[in-house]
Amino acid sequence: MRFITAPFLISGIMTYYHSWIEGDGAYDIPYRSLLPKQIENLLVGGRCISTSHEALGTTRLSPSCMATGQAAGTAAAMAFQQDITPRDVSIPALQARLREQGAILN
C-alpha cells in the first residue's frame, strides 16, 4: 500500500505469517505510525510503532527498525528546531531531509 505521508519505503520479502507481500515486495510505513495517539511530543521507532499484526512480521526486523528510528529522530530534531510538535512536522520536508541523509524513499 502506498501512503503519501510515508517518510520511507520498506522492502520486505515475507510477512510473519509467511504470505508474500504483493507487488514489488515493498511497502510504505506512514508517518502517523510513529506518533502515539494520546501522547503529544513523543515519537516511536523500531518495534514500538503502530502496525497491524500482519505488518509486524517485517516491521520488527533490523532494516525497518533502523528506518523508523532515523525517521523518528530526524522528525524530532525538526520539531525541536521549528518549535512545533512532532505531529506538525511537514511530511515533504521530512522526506527531503531524509533524502539529504541518504535514505532511500522510493
Number of C-alpha atoms within 10 A of each C-alpha: 10 11 13 11 16 20 30 24 20 19 16 20 15 15 16 15 11 10 10 12 17 12 8 9 12 15 20 18 25 21 23 15 17 24 20 16 11 6 8 11 13 15 24 17 22 20 17 16 22 20 16 9 11 13 18 17 16 20 29 18 13 12 15 21 18 15 23 29 19 19 25 23 15 17 28 20 14 20 18 14 9 12 11 13 16 21 20 12 19 14 17 13 13 21 21 15 17 20 14 10 11 9 17 14 15 11
